[in-house]
Structures are given as C-alpha cells and as structure tokens.
Amino acid sequence: MKPAPFAYVRPESLEDAIGVLAERGEDARVLAGGQSLMATLNMRLSAPEVLVDIGGVPGLAGIETTGDGIRIGAMTRHAEVEASDLVASQAPLIASAMPHIAHPAVRNRGTFGGSIAFADPAAELPACAVALGARMTIAGRGGIRTVDADAFFRGLYETALEPGEVLTAVDVPGIGAGWKSGFVELARRHGDYAMIGLAAHVEMKDGRFGRGRLVYFGVGERPVSAVQSAALLEGERWSDALGARIADALKEELDPFEDLNADAAMRRHLAGVLAGRVLGPLAA
C-alpha cells in the first residue's frame, strides 16, 4: 500500500521544528528514524497532513555522561547505542535489550527517542526506561520540561508528549553499587515484537534481594511494573520456592491482553518463567 498524501518539512533547528508542530497541532507527526512511522503510513493506520523530519536538527543525537548517569539524545541511532561502551557500563539493562530490537538494518536507521516516543507496548526500550527510572526531556513552545518514565507512558501508543512538543533526550541514572539488571523476552522469531518480555533492575546485598523493579512489556497498553511481586523479593535469597511465590503473585497482579500469539493465561504463565530466568542468575 501507499501512504495518504502528506506535506514534508525538514526544519534546521529545534525552534523551527517546534514552531511547525505547534502550528499544525495534531495534523503533524514527527519523523525521526521512521522505522515504525513509515509502516503505519503505508498501511494507512496513520494519515498526518504533514511530516516534520527532525533528522537535520543539530544537538539531538549523541551519548554523554552527566553528573549521575548518562544522557542519550533522542536522535541517537539504535546501532550507536548498541555499540556504546558508555551504555554498556552505565546502563547494562539497555545494552542487553538492544540486540533484541528488530534487525540490524532497522537498528541502523531507527532512533532511541523514536522508540520511546512511539510507545509501542511490546517494545523493549520503554520497559527499560521505566525499570531504570529514566527521565524524559521534552521541548516545546513553553520551554523545556522533564517527565519521569513512569508518568511518560500513559496508554496504547500514548505518552505525555503534547501537540507541539518534541522528545529531545533521555536521562538514565547510573547503575548504583549493588544494583544488577537483567533482560529477557520471548518472540516467535528473533527480531519480531515480543509476546512478553521482562526488564528487571534490582538491588543485591549479601546474596539477598533489596529494592527493585520488574517491568513487563507485551502484557498491557504500556510497560507494566509488577510492584507487588517485586516486593516479595525484598530480604529474600533466591530459591525455587521464592520463584514459585513470585510466579503465583504475577498471575494475580498481571492482567495481560490476548492476541494471535498468546492468550492471557499463557502470558501469565510466561511472566513467571521469565522472572525465574532473570532473577536466578542475578542472585548467583
């Protein structure tokens, strides 16, 4: 199929991009890497009147250290994030997730911020952002604001971005002493969207779990943080019995959707399986 007709604008500054987006409102869509957007355009699931290509806007790409972590520019390509030693050392959860994002050709063009802003509920990076407590930097005519990842993802392909705003960067806290991360997903074929996945970030001390987050994707309209199940870990050593308690708790806490890949009961079961695959090795 071919997309519906649209106008194309390629601003050369962030101010110009914001101006076009604010003027056109909901009739405009931001084009970053285009790896998700172009598919929805061609299938006519999306039909904006104008595409605002921010590929020529300076200052939106790159990875740098901050006072307490790293900042990943919204226009940074997936491939650059995947190859970054800085990401591997400061945000190993993200480094573990990157090879699961589609295929190399997609990662060469797709952008870190594009995946975050698109907010597909089966995507890896939104769940990682929530698990790590990342903060989103957003620019608009009203200036710059930041939003916690927990509050950024609001529903199915819905975020805290308002018309006329652009996601410019994601700030990821550095991994603290004693904290460990784990990532796993299940897909029918490598590169497909996950049937279910888990991004975990937990504190370990003397072989016992402390605080942490178990964030599932592919189970709801947004990344789902299993707060009650994660609380069962605190103060405990890993064991098969603890794994069974976590699996039972997840069946009660999660309310997954059904589709052609799996029904709700299967996703509840797989949630417990993935928890065991991630948490056991973290405790070793």
Backbone as CSV, one residue per row, in Angstrom:
resi,resn,N_x,N_y,N_z,CA_x,CA_y,CA_z,C_x,C_y,C_z
1,MET,0.826,-1.199,0.000,0.000,0.000,0.000,0.867,1.257,0.000
2,LYS,0.264,2.359,-0.333,0.950,3.633,-0.315,0.303,4.541,0.721
3,PRO,1.096,5.442,1.316,0.521,6.338,2.321,-0.412,7.358,1.695
4,ALA,-1.264,7.925,2.533,-2.099,9.044,2.096,-1.200,10.249,1.825
5,PRO,-1.610,11.168,0.971,-0.772,12.337,0.665,-0.447,13.140,1.927
6,PHE,0.772,13.659,1.993,1.171,14.491,3.123,2.221,15.493,2.663
7,ALA,2.308,16.593,3.408,3.367,17.570,3.181,4.595,17.155,3.989
8,TYR,5.752,17.625,3.539,7.017,17.242,4.182,7.806,18.504,4.508
9,VAL,8.226,18.600,5.777,9.008,19.747,6.231,10.265,19.222,6.919
10,ARG,11.418,19.809,6.603,12.673,19.408,7.241,13.311,20.634,7.887
11,PRO,12.913,20.968,9.107,13.467,22.144,9.776,14.939,21.950,10.123
12,GLU,15.655,23.070,10.236,17.083,23.014,10.526,17.401,23.396,11.960
13,SER,16.387,23.664,12.760,16.604,23.978,14.172,15.444,23.416,14.984
14,LEU,15.702,23.222,16.274,14.653,22.716,17.153,13.521,23.724,17.263
15,GLU,13.866,25.003,17.299,12.837,26.042,17.391,11.907,26.001,16.185
16,ASP,12.479,25.807,14.992,11.650,25.735,13.789,10.751,24.504,13.817
17,ALA,11.297,23.385,14.271,10.502,22.160,14.347,9.331,22.334,15.305
18,ILE,9.595,22.917,16.457,8.537,23.140,17.441,7.490,24.092,16.879
19,GLY,7.950,25.089,16.143,7.008,26.046,15.565,6.049,25.384,14.595
20,VAL,6.562,24.533,13.719,5.702,23.840,12.745,4.734,22.913,13.475
21,LEU,5.245,22.178,14.459,4.393,21.241,15.198,3.305,21.973,15.966
22,ALA,3.657,23.106,16.562,2.665,23.871,17.317,1.603,24.461,16.389
23,GLU,2.040,24.897,15.211,1.099,25.491,14.250,0.140,24.453,13.682
24,ARG,0.640,23.270,13.378,-0.191,22.247,12.735,-0.891,21.332,13.737
25,GLY,-0.449,21.336,14.984,-1.145,20.566,16.016,-1.172,19.069,15.730
26,GLU,-2.333,18.472,15.907,-2.472,17.029,15.743,-2.423,16.584,14.287
27,ASP,-2.371,17.539,13.368,-2.242,17.192,11.948,-0.801,16.864,11.568
28,ALA,0.150,17.105,12.485,1.566,16.899,12.192,2.107,15.721,12.984
29,ARG,3.082,15.037,12.399,3.795,13.957,13.070,5.290,14.154,12.907
30,VAL,6.031,13.825,13.955,7.483,13.911,13.900,8.037,12.675,13.198
31,LEU,8.959,12.892,12.283,9.672,11.807,11.619,11.097,11.783,12.152
32,ALA,11.454,10.701,12.832,12.824,10.542,13.350,13.520,9.505,12.487
33,GLY,13.615,8.260,12.963,14.193,7.208,12.130,13.210,6.646,11.121
34,GLY,11.918,6.748,11.436,10.878,6.324,10.503,10.619,4.835,10.444
35,GLN,11.286,4.037,11.279,11.164,2.582,11.151,9.805,2.063,11.604
36,SER,9.133,2.787,12.462,7.764,2.433,12.849,6.750,3.289,12.107
37,LEU,7.046,4.577,12.009,6.095,5.502,11.400,5.812,5.170,9.937
38,MET,6.843,4.851,9.165,6.622,4.609,7.747,5.729,3.396,7.512
39,ALA,5.844,2.397,8.380,4.968,1.230,8.240,3.522,1.599,8.500
40,THR,3.279,2.427,9.514,1.893,2.822,9.802,1.346,3.734,8.707
41,LEU,2.219,4.542,8.108,1.775,5.381,6.998,1.379,4.533,5.793
42,ASN,2.228,3.574,5.466,1.965,2.748,4.288,0.715,1.888,4.453
43,MET,0.420,1.493,5.680,-0.801,0.727,5.940,-1.992,1.627,6.217
44,ARG,-1.758,2.938,6.170,-2.786,3.951,6.415,-3.414,3.818,7.796
45,LEU,-2.610,3.338,8.728,-3.026,3.378,10.125,-2.796,4.768,10.701
46,SER,-1.976,5.540,10.005,-1.711,6.925,10.371,-1.753,7.752,9.094
47,ALA,-2.400,8.923,9.171,-2.526,9.759,7.977,-2.369,11.234,8.339
48,PRO,-1.188,11.635,8.805,-0.973,13.046,9.127,-0.951,13.900,7.865
49,GLU,-1.242,15.181,8.037,-1.195,16.089,6.903,0.220,16.562,6.599
50,VAL,1.095,16.528,7.617,2.471,16.975,7.417,3.407,16.147,8.286
51,LEU,4.554,15.773,7.707,5.623,15.111,8.444,6.719,16.130,8.714
52,VAL,7.153,16.192,9.961,8.207,17.114,10.360,9.455,16.284,10.619
53,ASP,10.367,16.280,9.669,11.586,15.472,9.716,12.625,16.201,10.564
54,ILE,12.953,15.650,11.745,13.911,16.308,12.633,15.326,15.764,12.449
55,GLY,15.542,15.032,11.359,16.862,14.473,11.097,17.940,15.515,10.882
56,GLY,17.562,16.722,10.487,18.545,17.778,10.267,18.713,18.734,11.423
57,VAL,18.028,18.459,12.535,18.123,19.336,13.705,19.383,18.998,14.500
58,PRO,20.277,19.944,14.700,21.514,19.643,15.435,21.266,19.471,16.932
59,GLY,22.143,18.722,17.575,22.115,18.615,19.026,21.182,17.574,19.597
60,LEU,20.534,16.770,18.744,19.577,15.789,19.253,20.138,14.376,19.310
61,ALA,21.380,14.184,18.874,21.981,12.850,18.867,23.245,12.850,19.719
62,GLY,23.582,11.660,20.201,24.807,11.504,20.958,24.564,10.922,22.340
63,ILE,25.621,10.389,22.926,25.582,9.788,24.252,26.666,10.448,25.085
64,GLU,26.296,10.943,26.271,27.267,11.637,27.107,27.008,11.348,28.571
65,THR,28.048,11.536,29.379,27.892,11.370,30.815,27.289,12.631,31.418
66,THR,26.550,12.434,32.497,26.006,13.545,33.269,26.528,13.393,34.695
67,GLY,26.028,14.214,35.582,26.502,14.144,36.952,26.218,12.824,37.629
68,ASP,25.117,12.192,37.257,24.747,10.945,37.941,24.286,9.850,36.995
69,GLY,24.753,9.899,35.750,24.358,8.862,34.802,24.757,9.228,33.394
70,ILE,23.913,8.884,32.446,24.187,9.204,31.049,22.950,9.826,30.408
71,ARG,23.195,10.586,29.375,22.120,11.178,28.578,22.229,10.645,27.157
72,ILE,21.112,10.129,26.657,21.054,9.602,25.298,20.153,10.509,24.483
73,GLY,20.712,11.130,23.468,19.922,12.015,22.623,18.850,11.261,21.874
74,ALA,17.721,11.915,21.665,16.573,11.246,21.047,16.873,10.728,19.655
75,MET,17.737,11.425,18.909,18.028,11.023,17.534,19.221,10.079,17.425
76,THR,19.706,9.566,18.548,20.792,8.599,18.515,20.300,7.287,17.929
77,ARG,20.996,6.775,16.933,20.576,5.535,16.280,20.725,4.348,17.228
78,HIS,19.848,3.378,17.080,19.934,2.173,17.899,21.315,1.534,17.801
79,ALA,21.868,1.508,16.599,23.160,0.863,16.400,24.251,1.540,17.220
80,GLU,24.171,2.864,17.354,25.159,3.590,18.150,25.003,3.259,19.634
81,VAL,23.760,3.154,20.093,23.523,2.789,21.492,24.031,1.372,21.749
82,GLU,23.759,0.475,20.808,24.169,-0.915,20.946,25.687,-1.047,21.041
83,ALA,26.414,-0.211,20.318,27.879,-0.311,20.271,28.566,0.514,21.350
84,SER,27.819,1.253,22.152,28.407,2.191,23.098,28.960,1.500,24.348
85,ASP,30.247,1.700,24.617,30.841,1.207,25.856,30.270,1.950,27.058
86,LEU,29.915,3.207,26.870,29.343,4.006,27.952,27.994,3.440,28.385
87,VAL,27.167,3.086,27.423,25.875,2.479,27.746,26.085,1.126,28.421
88,ALA,27.017,0.339,27.916,27.269,-0.983,28.487,27.696,-0.903,29.944
89,SER,28.476,0.127,30.299,28.975,0.239,31.669,27.995,0.938,32.599
90,GLN,27.267,1.943,32.082,26.395,2.737,32.928,24.932,2.302,32.905
91,ALA,24.530,1.640,31.857,23.136,1.181,31.741,23.112,-0.183,31.065
92,PRO,23.643,-1.216,31.735,23.727,-2.536,31.110,22.373,-3.132,30.742
93,LEU,21.313,-2.703,31.398,19.983,-3.192,31.027,19.655,-2.793,29.598
94,ILE,19.931,-1.545,29.253,19.681,-1.076,27.890,20.585,-1.804,26.905
95,ALA,21.842,-1.996,27.281,22.768,-2.712,26.401,22.276,-4.126,26.130
96,SER,21.695,-4.780,27.137,21.177,-6.142,26.960,19.959,-6.174,26.051
97,ALA,19.180,-5.103,26.068,17.943,-5.066,25.281,18.185,-4.761,23.811
98,MET,19.240,-4.014,23.498,19.422,-3.511,22.138,19.447,-4.597,21.067
99,PRO,20.146,-5.731,21.252,20.172,-6.739,20.175,18.809,-7.355,19.878
100,HIS,17.842,-7.169,20.770,16.514,-7.741,20.558,15.613,-6.823,19.726
101,ILE,16.055,-5.617,19.473,15.226,-4.668,18.733,15.332,-4.960,17.243
102,ALA,14.302,-5.557,16.698,14.199,-5.816,15.255,15.474,-6.475,14.718
103,HIS,16.008,-5.912,13.635,17.167,-6.476,12.939,18.198,-5.378,12.693
104,PRO,19.446,-5.736,12.347,20.479,-4.709,12.167,20.083,-3.582,11.213
105,ALA,19.413,-3.904,10.135,19.030,-2.857,9.181,18.112,-1.833,9.832
106,VAL,17.210,-2.303,10.688,16.305,-1.392,11.394,17.075,-0.594,12.443
107,ARG,17.983,-1.264,13.147,18.742,-0.562,14.193,19.689,0.485,13.597
108,ASN,20.080,0.312,12.346,20.933,1.303,11.696,20.195,2.611,11.426
109,ARG,18.886,2.552,11.282,18.102,3.747,10.967,17.212,4.198,12.129
110,GLY,16.698,3.244,12.890,15.799,3.593,13.983,16.511,4.367,15.071
111,THR,15.765,5.188,15.796,16.352,6.046,16.821,15.856,5.671,18.213
112,PHE,16.701,5.944,19.189,16.382,5.659,20.585,15.126,6.427,21.015
113,GLY,15.103,7.717,20.731,13.952,8.526,21.114,12.706,8.184,20.336
114,GLY,12.885,7.750,19.082,11.719,7.364,18.297,10.998,6.191,18.903
115,SER,11.751,5.205,19.369,11.140,4.036,20.004,10.438,4.424,21.300
116,ILE,11.067,5.315,22.075,10.458,5.769,23.321,9.161,6.530,23.032
117,ALA,9.209,7.469,22.093,8.056,8.319,21.818,6.920,7.560,21.146
118,PHE,7.247,6.549,20.336,6.208,5.761,19.676,5.419,4.945,20.691
119,ALA,6.097,4.506,21.758,5.442,3.865,22.904,4.663,2.615,22.531
120,ASP,5.252,1.782,21.687,4.610,0.502,21.404,4.667,-0.356,22.667
121,PRO,3.543,-0.925,23.089,3.536,-1.686,24.352,4.370,-2.951,24.318
122,ALA,4.761,-3.421,23.116,5.603,-4.607,23.001,7.067,-4.259,22.755
123,ALA,7.404,-2.971,22.805,8.776,-2.537,22.546,9.639,-2.663,23.799
124,GLU,10.926,-2.834,23.588,11.862,-3.083,24.687,12.236,-1.828,25.464
125,LEU,12.528,-0.744,24.772,13.105,0.422,25.435,12.171,1.126,26.415
126,PRO,10.872,1.247,26.148,10.007,1.840,27.176,10.065,1.091,28.505
127,ALA,10.075,-0.238,28.461,10.147,-1.013,29.702,11.480,-0.778,30.403
128,CYS,12.567,-0.712,29.651,13.873,-0.445,30.247,13.899,0.933,30.909
129,ALA,13.299,1.917,30.247,13.266,3.268,30.806,12.532,3.298,32.142
130,VAL,11.411,2.592,32.223,10.657,2.544,33.477,11.450,1.806,34.553
131,ALA,12.050,0.682,34.197,12.801,-0.104,35.171,13.972,0.689,35.750
132,LEU,14.597,1.516,34.953,15.770,2.269,35.385,15.424,3.618,35.999
133,GLY,14.161,4.003,35.968,13.783,5.307,36.494,14.316,6.455,35.659
134,ALA,14.284,6.301,34.332,14.785,7.334,33.424,13.879,8.555,33.441
135,ARG,14.432,9.659,32.961,13.659,10.900,32.846,13.724,11.398,31.407
136,MET,12.585,11.835,30.897,12.479,12.310,29.532,12.571,13.833,29.495
137,THR,13.410,14.355,28.612,13.492,15.799,28.402,12.664,16.159,27.177
138,ILE,11.739,17.081,27.370,10.768,17.442,26.336,10.858,18.935,26.075
139,ALA,10.900,19.315,24.803,10.959,20.723,24.415,9.680,21.121,23.709
140,GLY,9.200,22.324,24.021,8.011,22.870,23.374,8.061,24.383,23.425
141,ARG,7.012,25.020,22.947,6.999,26.485,22.952,7.040,27.043,24.362
142,GLY,6.592,26.264,25.330,6.625,26.709,26.718,7.966,26.508,27.387
143,GLY,8.935,25.950,26.662,10.251,25.726,27.225,10.570,24.252,27.366
144,ILE,11.474,23.946,28.271,11.930,22.584,28.494,11.297,22.034,29.770
145,ARG,10.844,20.804,29.716,10.343,20.146,30.916,10.828,18.704,30.930
146,THR,10.803,18.109,32.110,11.204,16.710,32.245,10.051,15.913,32.842
147,VAL,9.968,14.661,32.433,8.902,13.772,32.883,9.519,12.424,33.230
148,ASP,9.172,11.892,34.398,9.633,10.555,34.770,9.042,9.517,33.831
149,ALA,9.807,8.462,33.577,9.334,7.414,32.676,8.006,6.826,33.149
150,ASP,7.831,6.699,34.453,6.572,6.165,34.988,5.371,6.956,34.493
151,ALA,5.538,8.272,34.416,4.428,9.137,34.025,4.387,9.407,32.532
152,PHE,5.489,9.112,31.832,5.562,9.423,30.404,4.669,8.511,29.580
153,PHE,4.668,7.211,29.907,3.880,6.248,29.137,2.479,6.155,29.743
154,ARG,1.489,6.548,28.966,0.138,6.688,29.503,-0.857,5.664,28.988
155,GLY,-0.577,5.031,27.875,-1.518,4.073,27.320,-1.018,3.547,25.991
156,LEU,-1.921,2.976,25.226,-1.566,2.389,23.949,-1.087,3.471,22.979
157,TYR,0.216,3.482,22.668,0.837,4.487,21.805,0.573,5.906,22.313
158,GLU,0.378,6.051,23.590,0.051,7.357,24.177,1.114,7.734,25.199
159,THR,1.620,8.957,25.086,2.646,9.440,26.003,2.262,10.813,26.548
160,ALA,3.145,11.347,27.376,2.932,12.674,27.957,3.260,13.797,26.975
161,LEU,3.740,13.464,25.785,4.026,14.490,24.791,2.736,15.183,24.359
162,GLU,2.748,16.509,24.415,1.609,17.305,23.963,1.843,17.761,22.526
163,PRO,0.768,18.119,21.800,0.970,18.656,20.446,1.952,19.827,20.471
164,GLY,2.901,19.808,19.553,3.889,20.870,19.506,5.136,20.597,20.326
165,GLU,5.223,19.418,20.940,6.387,19.084,21.745,7.243,18.011,21.074
166,VAL,8.530,18.004,21.439,9.491,17.055,20.892,10.292,16.439,22.032
167,LEU,10.417,15.128,22.027,11.322,14.460,22.954,12.743,14.697,22.467
168,THR,13.592,15.272,23.324,14.945,15.618,22.891,16.024,14.710,23.470
169,ALA,15.797,14.140,24.658,16.820,13.301,25.271,16.207,12.461,26.373
170,VAL,16.923,11.404,26.750,16.531,10.542,27.858,17.708,10.465,28.822
171,ASP,17.462,10.831,30.070,18.485,10.753,31.106,18.314,9.461,31.888
172,VAL,19.372,8.673,31.930,19.348,7.375,32.601,20.286,7.424,33.795
173,PRO,19.782,7.186,35.016,20.673,7.181,36.182,21.737,6.103,36.049
174,GLY,22.935,6.407,36.546,23.992,5.409,36.532,23.635,4.248,37.455
175,ILE,24.132,3.068,37.149,23.822,1.901,37.953,24.567,2.010,39.286
176,GLY,23.816,1.940,40.386,24.401,2.118,41.706,25.099,0.864,42.205
177,ALA,25.881,1.031,43.259,26.591,-0.096,43.861,25.593,-1.130,44.353
178,GLY,25.813,-2.388,43.972,24.943,-3.463,44.418,23.741,-3.711,43.536
179,TRP,23.508,-2.833,42.557,22.354,-2.999,41.682,22.734,-3.847,40.464
180,LYS,21.817,-4.709,40.077,22.018,-5.561,38.915,20.793,-5.487,38.008
181,SER,21.034,-5.734,36.727,19.955,-5.677,35.741,19.885,-6.971,34.952
182,GLY,18.705,-7.307,34.484,18.525,-8.468,33.635,17.416,-8.235,32.639
183,PHE,17.574,-8.801,31.460,16.587,-8.603,30.391,16.360,-9.917,29.665
184,VAL,15.095,-10.192,29.362,14.761,-11.379,28.580,13.422,-11.138,27.894
185,GLU,13.261,-11.718,26.708,11.971,-11.656,26.030,11.745,-12.942,25.261
186,LEU,10.492,-13.195,24.953,10.112,-14.340,24.142,9.410,-13.839,22.893
187,ALA,9.920,-14.236,21.744,9.315,-13.884,20.459,9.311,-15.120,19.577
188,ARG,8.393,-15.181,18.647,8.320,-16.356,17.767,9.552,-16.461,16.884
189,ARG,10.078,-15.320,16.456,11.323,-15.277,15.693,12.138,-14.110,16.208
190,HIS,13.451,-14.257,16.181,14.287,-13.151,16.617,14.013,-11.925,15.739
191,GLY,13.821,-10.805,16.400,13.520,-9.576,15.679,12.054,-9.240,15.648
192,ASP,11.178,-10.229,15.887,9.749,-9.953,15.980,9.466,-9.210,17.293
193,TYR,8.319,-8.537,17.334,7.891,-7.978,18.611,7.689,-9.110,19.605
194,ALA,8.023,-8.850,20.852,7.954,-9.884,21.873,6.511,-10.230,22.220
195,MET,6.269,-11.526,22.438,4.989,-11.942,23.026,4.915,-11.455,24.462
196,ILE,6.051,-11.479,25.138,6.183,-10.975,26.501,7.659,-10.787,26.775
197,GLY,7.990,-9.809,27.589,9.375,-9.577,27.954,9.460,-8.969,29.337
198,LEU,10.660,-9.026,29.904,10.878,-8.522,31.263,12.182,-7.738,31.325
199,ALA,12.106,-6.520,31.858,13.272,-5.707,32.181,13.315,-5.577,33.696
200,ALA,14.353,-6.118,34.308,14.459,-6.130,35.769,15.673,-5.332,36.212
201,HIS,15.492,-4.592,37.298,16.576,-3.813,37.888,16.424,-3.936,39.394
202,VAL,17.344,-4.655,40.041,17.180,-4.981,41.460,18.476,-4.737,42.224
203,GLU,18.313,-4.496,43.512,19.438,-4.300,44.410,19.771,-5.625,45.088
204,MET,21.066,-5.963,45.127,21.510,-7.191,45.770,22.532,-6.855,46.853
205,LYS,22.397,-7.517,48.009,23.355,-7.328,49.098,23.492,-8.626,49.863
206,ASP,24.711,-9.126,49.893,24.999,-10.372,50.601,24.095,-11.516,50.143
207,GLY,23.834,-11.568,48.842,23.035,-12.646,48.286,21.548,-12.503,48.478
208,ARG,21.117,-11.387,49.031,19.681,-11.153,49.254,19.205,-9.994,48.380
209,PHE,17.951,-10.086,47.966,17.350,-9.021,47.168,16.965,-7.844,48.051
210,GLY,17.059,-6.658,47.478,16.579,-5.454,48.134,15.469,-4.839,47.302
211,ARG,15.551,-3.539,47.133,14.567,-2.848,46.294,14.743,-3.254,44.836
212,GLY,13.724,-3.063,44.054,13.863,-3.377,42.641,12.573,-3.222,41.871
213,ARG,12.719,-3.370,40.566,11.562,-3.262,39.674,11.557,-4.419,38.693
214,LEU,10.382,-4.982,38.514,10.136,-5.983,37.479,9.144,-5.356,36.506
215,VAL,9.611,-4.975,35.342,8.775,-4.257,34.374,8.566,-5.140,33.151
216,TYR,7.311,-5.484,32.915,6.969,-6.360,31.793,6.490,-5.548,30.602
217,PHE,6.786,-6.045,29.415,6.242,-5.453,28.194,5.581,-6.554,27.372
218,GLY,4.644,-6.141,26.513,3.866,-7.112,25.756,2.729,-7.715,26.555
219,VAL,2.374,-7.088,27.674,1.287,-7.622,28.508,0.162,-6.615,28.726
220,GLY,0.377,-5.375,28.345,-0.639,-4.353,28.568,-0.488,-3.221,27.578
221,GLU,-1.180,-2.113,27.832,-1.151,-0.983,26.921,0.082,-0.110,27.104
222,ARG,0.869,-0.381,28.140,2.082,0.355,28.433,2.982,-0.566,29.239
223,PRO,4.229,-0.202,29.508,5.058,-1.042,30.372,4.381,-1.235,31.731
224,VAL,4.390,-2.463,32.211,3.691,-2.801,33.451,4.714,-3.150,34.529
225,SER,4.768,-2.339,35.575,5.659,-2.589,36.699,4.929,-3.461,37.723
226,ALA,5.452,-4.663,37.936,4.828,-5.613,38.871,5.299,-5.282,40.285
227,VAL,4.697,-4.262,40.879,5.144,-3.725,42.164,4.959,-4.739,43.286
228,GLN,3.794,-5.352,43.349,3.512,-6.294,44.438,4.416,-7.517,44.363
229,SER,4.638,-8.017,43.176,5.506,-9.186,43.012,6.947,-8.847,43.364
230,ALA,7.416,-7.674,42.951,8.779,-7.263,43.262,8.981,-7.118,44.763
231,ALA,7.946,-6.682,45.471,8.062,-6.504,46.924,8.335,-7.822,47.641
232,LEU,7.909,-8.943,47.061,8.145,-10.252,47.679,9.619,-10.624,47.688
233,LEU,10.411,-9.961,46.864,11.833,-10.279,46.787,12.623,-9.706,47.954
234,GLU,12.171,-8.618,48.531,12.987,-7.872,49.485,13.365,-8.717,50.699
235,GLY,14.671,-8.772,50.930,15.203,-9.508,52.060,15.354,-10.997,51.843
236,GLU,15.002,-11.482,50.658,14.997,-12.923,50.390,16.193,-13.337,49.536
237,ARG,16.625,-14.592,49.743,17.582,-15.215,48.853,16.814,-15.972,47.763
238,TRP,17.437,-16.106,46.598,16.751,-16.806,45.524,16.646,-18.293,45.828
239,SER,15.486,-18.846,45.551,15.253,-20.282,45.694,14.108,-20.659,44.775
240,ASP,13.954,-21.942,44.542,12.830,-22.409,43.726,11.506,-22.034,44.377
241,ALA,11.468,-22.097,45.710,10.237,-21.747,46.420,9.889,-20.277,46.235
242,LEU,10.914,-19.411,46.299,10.661,-17.981,46.068,10.204,-17.759,44.640
243,GLY,10.823,-18.451,43.686,10.403,-18.332,42.298,8.946,-18.719,42.108
244,ALA,8.510,-19.763,42.821,7.120,-20.194,42.723,6.183,-19.143,43.309
245,ARG,6.585,-18.514,44.421,5.747,-17.466,45.014,5.634,-16.273,44.076
246,ILE,6.752,-15.909,43.456,6.722,-14.794,42.515,5.812,-15.118,41.328
247,ALA,5.922,-16.333,40.816,5.096,-16.731,39.674,3.616,-16.680,40.028
248,ASP,3.257,-17.145,41.226,1.856,-17.100,41.659,1.386,-15.656,41.818
249,ALA,2.257,-14.818,42.377,1.888,-13.417,42.561,1.681,-12.716,41.231
250,LEU,2.517,-13.032,40.251,2.392,-12.415,38.930,1.084,-12.796,38.260
251,LYS,0.625,-14.018,38.471,-0.651,-14.441,37.890,-1.806,-13.613,38.426
252,GLU,-1.667,-13.166,39.672,-2.714,-12.332,40.277,-2.564,-10.868,39.889
253,GLU,-1.317,-10.429,39.765,-1.074,-8.999,39.560,-1.226,-8.556,38.115
254,LEU,-0.820,-9.391,37.164,-0.856,-9.004,35.757,-2.223,-9.298,35.144
255,ASP,-2.629,-8.426,34.264,-3.889,-8.598,33.532,-3.598,-8.448,32.043
256,PRO,-2.909,-9.424,31.462,-2.459,-9.283,30.073,-3.590,-9.399,29.063
257,PHE,-3.339,-8.839,27.886,-4.295,-8.930,26.793,-4.128,-10.256,26.068
258,GLU,-5.021,-10.537,25.158,-4.951,-11.736,24.324,-4.800,-11.322,22.869
259,ASP,-4.036,-12.083,22.100,-3.927,-11.858,20.665,-3.627,-13.187,19.982
260,LEU,-3.233,-13.142,18.725,-2.978,-14.369,17.979,-1.749,-15.120,18.490
261,ASN,-0.859,-14.432,19.193,0.361,-15.071,19.674,0.162,-15.831,20.976
262,ALA,-0.684,-15.311,21.852,-0.850,-15.934,23.165,-2.111,-15.402,23.824
263,ASP,-2.743,-16.262,24.630,-3.882,-15.786,25.409,-3.383,-15.284,26.759
264,ALA,-4.303,-14.780,27.569,-3.920,-14.173,28.843,-3.288,-15.190,29.784
265,ALA,-3.831,-16.406,29.829,-3.301,-17.427,30.735,-1.861,-17.779,30.368
266,MET,-1.593,-17.862,29.075,-0.226,-18.180,28.650,0.739,-17.072,29.043
267,ARG,0.336,-15.818,28.867,1.210,-14.709,29.228,1.445,-14.668,30.742
268,ARG,0.427,-14.967,31.531,0.631,-15.018,32.988,1.650,-16.096,33.348
269,HIS,1.526,-17.254,32.719,2.483,-18.333,32.975,3.888,-17.921,32.557
270,LEU,4.009,-17.333,31.370,5.320,-16.947,30.863,5.953,-15.850,31.719
271,ALA,5.144,-15.010,32.343,5.693,-13.970,33.218,6.502,-14.594,34.344
272,GLY,5.988,-15.662,34.929,6.714,-16.352,35.983,7.961,-17.037,35.461
273,VAL,7.869,-17.613,34.277,9.028,-18.260,33.664,10.157,-17.250,33.440
274,LEU,9.796,-16.081,32.906,10.811,-15.064,32.641,11.412,-14.528,33.935
275,ALA,10.593,-14.394,34.968,11.123,-13.933,36.256,12.202,-14.878,36.754
276,GLY,11.955,-16.177,36.648,12.952,-17.149,37.072,14.219,-17.083,36.247
277,ARG,14.068,-16.875,34.939,15.235,-16.813,34.052,16.099,-15.596,34.326
278,VAL,15.485,-14.522,34.780,16.241,-13.299,35.053,16.774,-13.263,36.486
279,LEU,15.903,-13.525,37.452,16.267,-13.323,38.849,17.242,-14.366,39.381
280,GLY,17.092,-15.611,38.945,18.014,-16.634,39.409,19.463,-16.307,39.127
281,PRO,19.814,-15.998,37.882,21.203,-15.642,37.583,21.676,-14.363,38.289
282,LEU,20.771,-13.396,38.509,21.173,-12.170,39.189,21.589,-12.446,40.621
283,ALA,20.975,-13.450,41.236,21.268,-13.785,42.633,22.482,-14.690,42.770
284,ALA,22.964,-15.243,41.678,24.086,-16.194,41.739,25.394,-15.504,42.109
